[in-house]
């Protein structure tokens, strides 16, 4: 369901990981590939990136809470969803069908609507080794969710370049717009 501009609409779900500060790279890359973008942030992630800069890039407000009954929908229906960075907590709750935030509710609903979903995790090695996480990734993969590997969350030194491979999540959302 494209919006009136004729461009497909991508929901970018952002979770609370240090690399979220670079989410503007994902938004810019998505727009270069022809997507219109709306950001849905977990409540905890809002302090991890520059919300004003993201809203300027997308031209839309960031969503992190449900709208009130009767309020208009601020985004059109998604043509695809990219979850980046995806955290241990979000992956496990989503696989369990927990919908206690707008971000998780959106992910659970997108699956039910058949919307393509791609995920770029940012989980440290110790958490990635947890059996619940491995089972969650397997369950989501069996549901058709596309994973772009696992990026290990390593602490960065001040001034170090963000090496998070943002564009990989877009590569999984074929066919390209």
Residue pairs with C-beta under 8 A, 6 or more apart in sequence:
1 9
1 76
1 77
1 78
1 79
2 8
2 9
2 76
2 79
3 9
3 36
3 76
5 36
7 34
7 35
7 36
7 177
8 34
8 35
8 36
8 79
8 80
8 177
9 35
9 36
9 37
9 38
9 75
9 76
9 77
9 78
9 79
10 30
10 35
10 36
10 37
10 38
10 78
10 79
10 80
10 81
10 82
10 173
11 37
11 38
11 39
11 40
11 75
11 78
11 80
11 81
11 82
11 106
11 110
12 23
12 26
12 27
12 30
12 37
12 38
12 39
12 40
12 81
12 82
12 83
12 84
13 39
13 40
13 41
13 42
13 81
13 82
13 83
13 84
13 86
13 90
13 103
13 106
13 107
14 20
14 23
14 39
14 40
14 41
14 42
14 45
14 48
14 49
14 84
14 85
14 103
15 42
15 44
15 45
15 83
15 85
15 86
15 87
15 89
15 90
15 103
15 122
16 42
16 44
16 45
16 47
16 48
16 87
17 45
17 48
17 85
17 87
17 122
17 153
18 48
18 153
18 155
18 156
19 85
19 122
19 151
19 153
19 162
19 164
20 45
20 48
20 49
20 85
21 48
21 49
21 50
21 162
22 49
22 162
22 164
22 166
23 39
23 49
23 54
23 84
23 166
24 49
24 50
24 53
24 54
24 57
25 162
25 164
25 166
25 167
26 82
26 84
26 166
26 167
26 169
26 170
27 37
27 39
27 54
27 57
27 58
28 57
29 166
29 167
29 170
30 37
30 82
30 170
31 37
31 57
33 170
33 176
33 177
34 176
34 177
35 80
35 177
37 57
37 58
37 60
38 58
38 60
38 63
38 74
38 75
38 78
39 54
39 58
39 60
39 62
39 63
40 62
40 63
40 64
40 102
40 103
40 106
41 49
41 51
41 62
41 63
41 64
41 103
42 64
42 87
42 90
42 101
42 103
42 104
43 64
43 65
43 101
45 64
46 62
46 64
51 62
54 62
55 61
55 62
60 74
60 75
61 74
63 74
63 75
63 102
64 101
64 102
64 103
65 102
66 102
66 105
67 73
67 74
77 113
78 110
78 115
79 115
79 116
79 177
80 115
80 116
80 117
80 118
80 173
81 106
81 107
81 110
81 115
81 116
81 117
81 118
82 117
82 118
82 119
82 120
82 169
82 170
82 173
83 90
83 107
83 117
83 118
83 119
83 120
83 169
84 119
84 120
84 122
84 164
84 166
84 169
85 120
85 121
85 122
85 151
85 153
85 164
86 119
86 120
86 121
86 122
86 123
87 121
87 122
87 123
88 123
88 127
88 128
88 130
88 133
90 103
90 104
90 107
91 119
91 121
91 123
91 133
91 136
91 137
91 140
92 132
92 133
92 136
93 100
93 104
94 104
94 107
94 108
94 136
94 140
95 135
95 136
95 137
95 139
95 140
96 136
97 108
98 104
99 105
99 108
107 117
110 117
111 117
111 143
111 144
111 145
116 146
116 173
117 144
117 145
117 146
118 145
118 146
118 147
118 148
118 169
118 170
118 172
118 173
119 140
119 145
119 146
119 147
119 148
119 169
120 147
120 148
120 149
120 151
120 164
120 165
120 166
120 168
120 169
121 128
121 137
121 147
121 148
121 149
121 150
121 151
122 151
122 152
122 153
122 164
123 133
123 150
123 151
123 152
123 153
124 152
124 153
124 154
125 152
127 133
128 134
128 150
128 152
137 147
140 147
141 147
146 172
146 173
147 172
148 165
148 168
148 169
148 171
148 172
149 168
151 164
151 165
156 162
